[in-house]
Amino acid sequence: MTLPRTPSQTVGPFYSIGLSRDPQNQLADPRDPAAVRLIGVLVDGQGAPIPDGMVELWDPAGRRWGRSGTDSEGRFSFVVTKPEPLPGEAPRFDVLVFARGLLKHELTRVYFPDETEANAADPVWPGLDEESRATLVAEAEDGALRFDIRMRGDRHTVFFAH
């Protein structure tokens, strides 16, 4: 007798279950003057968009989190305000990436481009070369912050063990 496969035995994606509720990508009130849109695309090793991924953003203190599915062009977005930094660290969000082909999510970080000194003093920074650091800093773009996530290939995003 063959038993049916469960989601934990297949790669998925099964994200529509977690994304079918009210929007979960607003970590701040859009009317807040400090609020900014954090936008990006999730791409695979060949640079093709991943249309069925999911990106989660976590404030490192664990007070706020949000979730955004990717659209047909791999785009995701959030409304955020800069989180308070943990002692001795730069302000940032922890980012979890869920995508086809991954049996376990990937962990990265997004730092803010206007925090050059704090970013340089962050304990993670000394272990990374300049090119790797650049993959972790959002870029200002038309009143928003852009943070693209490249799973592999040229300029791939740095991921951390967890």
Secondary structure, DSSP 8 states (H G I E B T S, - for coil): ------GGGS----THHHHSSS-B-BSS-TTSTT-EEEEEEEE-TTS-B-TT-EEEEE-TTSS-EEEEE--TT-EEEEEE------TTS--EEEEEEE-TT-SS-EEEEEE-TT-HHHHHHSTTGGGS-HHHHHTTB-EEETTEEE--EE-SSTT----B--
